[in-house]
Amino acid sequence: MAGGASTFRGLGNYGELFDQIYLLLQGGPNFSTRPAIEYIYETGFTQDRTGYASALSIVFFLLIVAVSVLLFAGVRRLQRGTP
């Protein structure tokens, strides 16, 4: 279960890094270092496309839920000892 807890902690740290990435890189050369959260933020607040940004947020949330479920299933399988 420690793997799942560290995954959630890592996702929380990713959210805390948003302002640092945004202030330091601002997308980098040709937006190559822009994370998904920054794209959602710019779409919603800079371009005034709030509906599209909220749809992107829901898709991003569902992606995080899917990855979390897969990680928890993998940890549970490892704890049981089945490959």
Beta strands, then each sheet from edge to edge (+ up, - down):
end
